[in-house]
Amino acid sequence: MQPATQTHPPHFTRPGVSRPRAVVIGAGFGGLSMGIRLGSMGYDTTIVEALDAPGGRALQREQDGFRFDMGPTVITVPHFIEELLALRRDEPRLDDPDFDAAVLEDASQVRAGGPAGPATARYCKLVPILPFYRIAWEDGTVFDYDGDPASTRAQIAALAPEDLDGYDRFSTDAEAIFRRGFLELGHTHFGTVGAMLSVVPDLLRLDAVRTLFGFTKRYFQSDKMRQVFSFETLLVGGNPLTVPAIYAMIHFVEKTWGIHYVIGGTFALVQAFARKHAELGGTLRLNAPVERILVEQTKRGRRAMGVRLRSGEEILADVVVSNADYATTYRHLLKEQPRFWNSDRRVEGMRWSMSLFVLYFGFRARPGEQLPLAHHNILLGPRYEALLGDIFDRRVLAEDFSQYLHVPSLTDPSMAPPGHHAAYTLIPVPNKGGVGGYIDWSQEGPALAQRVLQYLDERGWIPDLRERLVTQFHITPDYFERELGAYLGNGFGVAPTLTQSAFFRPHNRCPDLPGLYLVGASAQPGAGTPSVMMSAKMTARLIQEDFAAHAAGLSQRAEAVAH
């Protein structure tokens, strides 16, 4: 190990240093959003990333002329992106009523494909996707969900006319949850029991604490409609049978602002965020895995003071923010530090989101061919509730599967060589904790890949796929555990159950160690690209509060000494 070197001066009262310093662990969307926020707050910010590129779960891989986004592909709430990319140095805009008031007014224009915003346009090209999802069942029926009430009603009338009235009632109640849970409370950090208790009456009144699937049963008689209006939580790691009904807001978030795609893939948005971070004076260090969070002992107690890289280099800072996996942050980066609120026992006792098997593949297109696929496709298998039980409760690898099939080259031909398509299909699978039986992914991964290719071929989604296949690779829970440092190979961090939401979810301000903060999927409010951007704003507000309180304390002590 190389001798330790200190690249930043020490804490708040550093003589001759005009700007506070911050270090962010991890360059996923949460870490990059945090870096942008801190830059706008006037911090000199360094993001340290273990991998050789930014993005975290949102990496992109090139193979045989194809480009594959490795992770998130569904982009919602475009004004969150606009807000971040419009920030300026020393203008944090953490409470901007003019911006917030314009959000809903601009919703119809954004959803209809209007400009996502002038700042966004300077960094990347965002385009709307219609339909949002093509949802298909084993019997061959298809539901194209596009968020348009008239279109949605027409398709319900064709598949389940008995549910038309239920859909109207569902929309009304989902909107009420959306307005309270997203618009009013979306950026609220629940750091105290009192903050949590203050909203409980509203959650009970809105029936937002029952399970999402139980909530949909109140409105829909058809199994298909119950699935259409509950599956979306799987895209943020939540089991529809156990997540609270407050997640019905996802339906209305999509309905309000639509679903978008970034030309060049989601990684183009990663690059846009990295560029913005640099323009605000930030530094991005790649191939820089963190070994420890550094802690100093002061007269007032312990405090985070920076990080030590695996190389031995130490980066000191006033603020440390971890976008690393929650379990990794506390079990490894603070391994030797005493912890009460985030003990190993508590971390290991939490419920973790499921993992994923993802198959990436490229295939030859046929001249004039119209595939029966949309940009985003949900191909549901023969079972729904029982399959969810296999994944989340019994934790076994079932013979059948449901999948999210993403074909970006239908929208963006640049993702594949001319005359070809790029695609990936994502299948929820158990994480590696307490599985019903050991899953050897070195064996099961290739076997599952062949079953998926056979299914897509023989069911006619991509006819003769196996003959047209040009390239393929896949990832399994092993990838999430080894490459991304995700505890038990989880795909989305701490599971979004009722008892792990709001106050009961890991706090963005570390209660065990002042100066340390969390951001990202495992922190509040939860997983998903818009949520981790919200998480960064929450954490930035906490840092601003704490720094102001610290400065006020210094001023009071100086005044006392003077007298």
C-alpha positions in Angstrom: 0.0 0.0 0.0 1.2 3.5 -0.9 1.9 6.0 1.9 -1.2 8.0 2.8 -1.4 11.4 1.3 -3.8 14.2 2.2 -5.1 16.1 -0.9 -7.6 18.4 0.9 -7.2 20.6 4.0 -9.1 19.7 7.1 -12.5 20.8 8.6 -14.7 23.9 8.5 -12.3 26.3 10.2 -9.4 25.8 7.8 -7.3 29.0 7.6 -7.0 30.5 4.1 -9.5 28.2 2.5 -12.5 30.1 1.0 -14.8 27.2 0.0 -15.9 24.1 1.8 -15.0 20.8 0.4 -17.1 17.8 -0.3 -16.4 14.2 -1.4 -19.1 12.0 -2.9 -18.7 8.2 -3.0 -20.0 6.7 -6.2 -20.9 8.3 -9.6 -24.3 6.8 -10.1 -27.2 9.1 -10.8 -27.5 9.8 -7.1 -23.8 10.7 -6.8 -23.7 12.8 -9.9 -26.9 14.7 -8.9 -25.3 15.3 -5.5 -22.2 16.6 -7.1 -24.2 19.0 -9.2 -26.1 20.2 -6.1 -23.0 20.6 -4.0 -21.3 22.6 -6.8 -24.3 24.9 -7.0 -24.0 25.4 -3.2 -20.4 26.6 -3.6 -18.6 23.4 -2.5 -15.4 22.2 -4.2 -16.6 18.7 -4.9 -14.8 15.5 -5.7 -16.7 12.4 -6.8 -14.8 9.1 -6.4 -15.9 6.1 -8.5 -14.6 2.6 -8.2 -15.4 1.7 -11.9 -13.7 3.0 -15.0 -16.7 5.1 -16.1 -19.5 7.1 -14.3 -23.1 5.8 -14.2 -23.1 3.0 -11.6 -26.1 0.8 -12.6 -26.5 3.1 -15.6 -23.3 2.1 -17.3 -23.2 1.5 -21.1 -21.4 -1.3 -22.8 -20.4 -1.5 -26.4 -20.0 -4.9 -28.1 -19.8 -5.8 -31.8 -21.0 -2.4 -32.9 -24.0 -2.4 -30.6 -24.5 -0.1 -27.6 -26.4 -1.4 -24.5 -27.5 0.6 -21.5 -26.8 -1.7 -18.6 -29.5 -0.4 -16.3 -32.3 2.2 -16.1 -34.0 3.0 -19.4 -37.4 4.6 -18.3 -36.9 8.3 -18.0 -39.8 10.2 -16.2 -40.2 13.7 -14.6 -38.1 15.6 -17.2 -38.3 18.8 -15.2 -36.1 17.2 -12.5 -33.4 16.9 -15.2 -34.0 20.5 -16.4 -33.7 21.8 -12.8 -30.3 20.1 -12.3 -28.8 21.1 -15.6 -29.9 24.7 -15.1 -28.1 25.2 -11.8 -25.3 27.7 -11.5 -22.3 28.0 -9.1 -23.4 29.6 -5.8 -27.1 29.5 -6.9 -28.4 26.3 -5.3 -32.2 27.0 -5.8 -33.1 24.5 -3.1 -36.4 26.3 -2.5 -37.6 27.8 -5.7 -41.4 28.5 -5.7 -41.4 29.9 -9.2 -39.9 26.7 -10.6 -42.1 24.5 -8.5 -45.3 26.4 -9.6 -44.4 26.1 -13.2 -44.0 22.3 -13.1 -47.7 21.3 -13.5 -48.4 24.2 -15.9 -45.7 22.8 -18.2 -46.7 19.2 -17.8 -49.0 19.0 -20.8 -46.5 20.6 -23.2 -43.7 18.2 -22.0 -45.9 15.2 -22.2 -47.0 16.1 -25.8 -43.4 16.1 -26.8 -42.7 19.8 -26.4 -39.3 21.1 -25.3 -38.1 19.4 -22.1 -36.3 22.7 -21.2 -33.6 24.9 -22.6 -30.9 23.7 -20.2 -31.6 20.0 -21.0 -31.4 20.8 -24.7 -27.8 22.1 -24.2 -26.6 18.8 -22.9 -28.7 16.0 -24.5 -31.8 15.3 -26.6 -34.8 14.0 -24.7 -37.7 12.6 -26.8 -41.1 11.2 -25.7 -42.0 7.6 -26.0 -45.5 6.3 -27.0 -46.9 4.0 -26.0 -45.3 4.1 -22.5 -45.5 0.3 -22.3 -46.9 -2.5 -24.5 -48.2 -5.0 -22.0 -48.9 -8.5 -23.3 -50.2 -11.7 -21.8 -49.8 -15.4 -22.7 -53.2 -15.5 -24.4 -52.0 -13.0 -27.0 -53.9 -10.0 -25.8 -52.1 -6.7 -25.7 -52.6 -3.4 -23.8 -50.8 -0.3 -25.1 -50.6 2.1 -22.1 -50.0 5.7 -23.2 -51.4 7.7 -20.3 -54.2 9.1 -22.4 -57.5 8.6 -20.6 -59.5 8.2 -23.8 -57.1 5.6 -25.2 -56.9 3.8 -21.8 -60.7 3.7 -21.5 -61.0 2.3 -25.0 -58.6 -0.5 -24.3 -60.2 -1.3 -21.0 -63.6 -1.4 -22.7 -62.1 -4.0 -25.2 -60.4 -6.2 -22.5 -62.4 -5.7 -19.3 -65.5 -3.5 -19.8 -66.6 -4.2 -16.3 -63.7 -2.2 -15.0 -64.4 1.1 -16.7 -66.1 2.7 -13.7 -63.3 1.3 -11.5 -60.7 2.9 -13.7 -62.3 6.3 -13.2 -62.3 5.9 -9.5 -58.8 4.6 -9.5 -57.6 7.6 -11.5 -59.3 10.0 -9.0 -57.8 8.4 -6.0 -54.3 7.9 -7.5 -54.3 11.6 -8.4 -55.0 12.4 -4.7 -52.1 10.2 -3.6 -49.9 11.8 -6.3 -50.7 15.3 -5.2 -50.1 14.7 -1.5 -47.3 12.1 -1.7 -45.3 13.4 -4.7 -46.1 17.1 -5.2 -46.4 18.1 -1.5 -44.2 15.6 0.3 -41.9 14.3 -2.4 -38.9 16.3 -1.1 -39.7 15.9 2.6 -37.0 14.2 4.6 -38.5 12.1 7.4 -35.8 12.4 9.9 -37.9 12.3 13.0 -40.8 10.3 14.4 -42.8 13.6 14.5 -42.4 14.2 10.8 -43.7 10.8 10.1 -46.6 11.0 12.5 -47.7 14.3 11.0 -48.6 12.6 7.7 -50.1 9.4 8.9 -53.6 10.8 9.0 -53.4 11.8 5.4 -52.0 8.4 4.4 -54.8 6.6 6.2 -57.4 8.9 4.6 -56.0 8.2 1.1 -55.8 4.4 1.9 -52.2 4.7 0.9 -50.9 2.2 3.5 -52.6 -0.9 2.2 -50.6 -2.9 -0.3 -50.7 -1.7 -3.9 -52.1 -4.9 -5.2 -54.8 -4.8 -2.5 -55.5 -1.2 -3.5 -56.0 -2.1 -7.2 -58.4 -4.9 -6.1 -60.8 -2.2 -4.8 -61.2 -0.8 -8.3 -60.6 -3.6 -10.8 -62.3 -7.0 -11.2 -60.1 -8.2 -14.0 -56.8 -9.8 -13.2 -55.3 -8.2 -16.3 -56.3 -4.7 -15.2 -54.9 -5.3 -11.7 -51.6 -6.3 -13.3 -51.6 -3.3 -15.6 -52.0 -0.9 -12.7 -49.6 -2.5 -10.3 -46.6 -3.9 -12.3 -44.7 -0.6 -12.4 -43.2 -0.9 -8.9 -41.2 -3.9 -10.2 -39.2 -1.3 -12.1 -38.0 0.2 -8.8 -37.5 -3.0 -7.0 -40.9 -3.3 -5.3 -43.2 -6.3 -5.0 -46.7 -5.1 -5.9 -48.1 -7.5 -3.3 -46.2 -5.8 -0.5 -45.4 -2.2 -1.4 -47.7 0.4 0.1 -50.4 1.9 -2.1 -48.7 5.3 -2.0 -46.8 3.8 -5.0 -50.0 4.3 -7.0 -48.5 7.7 -7.6 -46.2 6.2 -10.2 -49.1 5.8 -12.5 -50.0 9.4 -12.2 -46.4 10.6 -12.4 -46.2 8.9 -15.8 -49.6 10.1 -16.8 -48.7 13.7 -16.0 -45.2 14.0 -17.6 -45.0 11.0 -19.8 -42.0 8.6 -20.4 -39.0 9.8 -22.3 -35.8 8.5 -23.9 -32.4 10.1 -24.2 -30.9 9.8 -27.7 -27.7 7.8 -27.3 -29.2 5.9 -24.4 -29.5 6.6 -20.7 -25.7 6.8 -20.6 -26.0 10.0 -22.6 -27.8 11.5 -19.6 -25.0 10.2 -17.3 -22.5 12.0 -19.5 -24.6 15.2 -19.4 -24.6 15.1 -15.6 -20.9 14.4 -15.5 -20.3 17.4 -17.8 -22.5 19.6 -15.7 -20.7 18.6 -12.5 -17.3 19.5 -14.1 -18.7 22.9 -15.3 -19.6 23.7 -11.7 -16.0 23.1 -10.7 -16.3 19.5 -9.7 -13.7 16.7 -10.1 -14.6 13.1 -11.1 -12.0 10.4 -10.1 -12.5 7.1 -11.9 -10.9 3.8 -10.9 -10.8 5.2 -7.3 -12.5 2.6 -5.0 -13.0 3.8 -1.4 -11.6 1.6 1.4 -12.8 3.6 4.4 -14.7 6.7 5.5 -12.3 8.7 7.6 -13.5 9.8 11.1 -11.9 12.4 13.4 -12.4 12.8 17.1 -13.1 16.4 18.2 -14.0 18.0 21.5 -17.6 17.8 20.3 -17.4 14.1 19.3 -16.7 12.1 16.2 -17.2 13.5 12.7 -16.7 12.2 9.1 -13.6 14.0 7.7 -13.1 12.4 4.3 -12.3 9.0 2.6 -9.3 6.8 2.2 -8.9 5.2 -1.2 -7.8 1.6 -1.7 -4.5 3.1 -3.0 -3.9 4.7 0.4 -4.6 8.2 -0.7 -6.7 10.2 1.7 -9.1 12.9 0.5 -10.3 15.2 3.4 -13.5 17.1 3.3 -16.1 19.0 5.3 -18.9 16.8 4.0 -18.9 13.2 2.9 -21.9 11.8 0.9 -22.2 8.1 0.1 -24.0 7.0 -3.0 -22.7 3.5 -2.4 -25.0 0.7 -1.4 -26.4 1.2 2.1 -25.0 -2.0 3.4 -21.6 -1.3 1.9 -21.5 2.1 3.4 -22.1 1.0 7.0 -20.8 -2.6 7.0 -17.6 -2.0 5.1 -16.7 1.7 4.8 -17.5 2.3 8.5 -16.6 -1.3 9.6 -14.6 -0.4 12.6 -16.7 2.5 13.8 -19.3 2.2 16.6 -22.8 2.5 15.2 -26.2 2.4 17.0 -28.8 3.3 14.4 -27.1 1.6 11.5 -25.6 -1.5 13.2 -24.6 -4.5 11.2 -27.6 -6.3 12.8 -30.0 -3.7 11.6 -28.5 -3.5 8.1 -28.5 -7.3 7.7 -32.0 -7.5 9.1 -33.6 -5.3 6.5 -35.5 -6.6 3.5 -33.6 -6.1 0.3 -35.0 -5.6 -3.2 -35.0 -8.5 -5.6 -32.1 -8.9 -8.1 -32.2 -9.1 -11.9 -31.2 -11.3 -14.7 -30.6 -9.1 -17.8 -29.9 -10.5 -21.3 -28.4 -8.0 -23.8 -28.5 -9.0 -27.4 -28.2 -7.6 -31.0 -29.9 -9.1 -34.0 -30.3 -8.5 -37.8 -33.4 -6.6 -38.9 -35.3 -7.6 -42.0 -36.1 -5.0 -44.7 -39.6 -3.6 -44.1 -40.2 -5.7 -41.1 -42.6 -4.4 -38.4 -41.8 -6.2 -35.2 -44.9 -6.6 -32.9 -42.9 -4.6 -30.2 -42.8 -1.1 -28.8 -39.9 0.7 -27.3 -40.8 -0.6 -23.8 -42.6 -4.0 -23.5 -43.9 -5.9 -20.5 -44.3 -9.6 -21.4 -46.2 -11.2 -18.6 -45.9 -15.0 -18.0 -48.7 -17.4 -17.1 -48.5 -16.6 -13.4 -48.4 -13.2 -11.6 -49.0 -13.4 -7.8 -47.5 -16.9 -7.5 -44.4 -15.9 -9.5 -44.0 -12.8 -7.3 -44.1 -15.2 -4.3 -41.3 -17.3 -5.9 -39.1 -14.3 -6.4 -39.7 -12.3 -3.1 -40.7 -14.9 -0.5 -39.7 -18.4 -1.5 -36.7 -17.0 -3.4 -36.4 -19.8 -5.9 -35.7 -19.6 -9.6 -39.0 -20.5 -11.3 -39.4 -22.3 -14.6 -41.7 -19.5 -16.0 -40.8 -15.8 -16.0 -42.1 -12.4 -16.9 -39.9 -9.9 -18.6 -39.4 -6.2 -19.5 -38.1 -6.1 -23.1 -36.4 -2.9 -24.1 -35.7 -2.2 -27.8 -34.2 1.3 -28.0 -33.1 1.0 -31.7 -36.8 1.3 -32.6 -36.5 4.9 -31.5 -32.8 5.5 -31.9 -31.1 3.6 -34.7 -27.7 4.8 -33.5 -27.8 2.1 -30.8 -27.1 -0.6 -33.4 -25.2 -1.0 -36.6 -27.2 -0.3 -39.8 -29.7 -3.0 -40.5 -29.7 -4.3 -36.9 -31.5 -3.9 -33.6 -30.2 -3.6 -30.0 -32.3 -5.0 -27.2 -32.2 -6.1 -23.6 -34.7 -8.1 -21.6 -34.9 -7.9 -17.8 -36.2 -10.7 -15.6 -36.8 -10.2 -11.8 -35.0 -13.0 -9.9 -34.3 -13.6 -6.2 -31.5 -11.8 -4.5 -28.8 -14.0 -2.9 -30.1 -13.8 0.7 -31.7 -16.9 2.2 -32.7 -18.4 -1.1 -34.8 -21.5 -1.1 -31.9 -23.3 -2.7 -28.5 -22.3 -3.9 -28.6 -20.8 -7.4 -25.4 -21.4 -9.3 -25.6 -18.5 -11.8 -22.6 -19.7 -13.7 -24.9 -22.6 -14.8 -28.4 -21.1 -14.5 -27.5 -17.8 -16.3 -26.6 -19.3 -19.7 -29.5 -21.8 -19.4 -32.0 -19.0 -18.7 -30.6 -16.9 -21.6 -31.4 -19.8 -24.0 -34.9 -20.1 -22.6 -35.5 -16.4 -23.1 -34.2 -16.4 -26.7 -36.4 -19.5 -27.4 -39.4 -17.8 -25.9 -39.0 -14.6 -27.9 -38.5 -16.6 -31.1 -41.2 -19.2 -30.8 -43.8 -16.8 -29.4 -43.3 -14.6 -32.4 -42.0 -11.5 -30.7 -38.8 -11.6 -32.7 -39.3 -14.4 -35.3 -36.2 -16.5 -36.1 -34.3 -14.6 -33.4 -31.8 -17.4 -32.8 -30.9 -17.4 -36.5 -30.6 -13.6 -36.6 -28.7 -13.2 -33.4 -25.4 -11.3 -33.8 -24.2 -10.8 -30.2 -25.3 -11.4 -26.7 -24.2 -11.3 -23.0 -26.0 -11.3 -19.7 -25.6 -10.2 -16.1 -26.9 -12.0 -12.9 -27.0 -11.3 -9.2 -23.3 -12.1 -9.1 -22.7 -8.9 -11.2 -24.6 -6.7 -8.8 -22.8 -8.1 -5.9 -19.2 -8.2 -7.3 -19.1 -5.3 -9.7 -21.6 -2.9 -8.1 -21.0 -3.8 -4.5 -24.7 -4.4 -3.9 -25.4 -6.4 -0.7 -26.8 -9.9 -1.6 -26.7 -8.8 -5.3 -29.8 -6.6 -4.8 -30.9 -4.6 -7.8 -32.5 -1.6 -6.2 -31.3 -1.2 -2.6 -33.5 -1.5 0.4 -36.9 -2.9 -0.5 -39.7 -0.3 -0.6 -42.0 -2.0 1.9 -44.3 0.0 4.3 -42.0 -0.7 7.3 -39.0 0.5 5.2 -40.5 3.7 3.8 -40.2 7.4 5.0 -38.8 7.6 8.6 -38.2 3.8 8.5 -36.0 4.0 5.5 -32.3 4.8 5.9 -31.9 8.5 6.7 -30.1 10.8 4.3 -28.3 12.4 7.3 -26.3 9.8 9.2 -27.6 9.7 12.8 -24.4 7.9 13.9 -21.8 10.2 12.4 -22.1 14.0 11.8 -20.7 15.1 8.5 -21.8 11.9 6.7 -24.8 11.8 4.4 -26.5 9.3 2.1 -28.0 9.7 -1.3 -29.5 7.3 -3.8 -31.7 4.3 -4.1 -31.4 3.0 -0.5 -31.9 6.5 1.0 -35.1 8.5 1.2 -37.3 8.6 -0.9 -36.3 5.4 -2.7 -35.2 3.8 -6.0 -35.8 5.0 -9.5 -34.1 7.7 -11.5 -36.4 10.6 -10.5 -36.3 9.4 -6.8 -32.5 9.5 -6.6 -32.6 13.0 -8.1 -35.1 13.9 -5.3 -32.8 12.2 -2.8 -30.0 14.6 -3.9 -32.1 17.6 -3.3 -33.2 16.3 0.1 -29.6 15.7 1.2 -28.5 19.1 -0.2 -31.1 20.7 2.0 -29.9 18.8 5.1 -26.3 19.8 4.4 -27.3 23.4 4.0 -29.1 23.3 7.3 -26.2 21.7 9.1 -23.6 24.0 7.6 -25.7 27.1 8.5 -26.1 25.7 12.1 -22.4 25.1 12.4 -21.5 28.6 11.1 -24.0 30.1 13.5 -22.4 28.2 16.4 -18.9 29.5 15.4 -20.3 33.0 15.3 -21.8 32.7 18.7 -18.6 31.3 20.2 -16.6 34.1 18.6 -19.0 36.7 20.0 -18.8 35.1 23.5 -15.0 35.2 23.4 -15.0 38.8 22.3 -17.0 39.8 25.3 
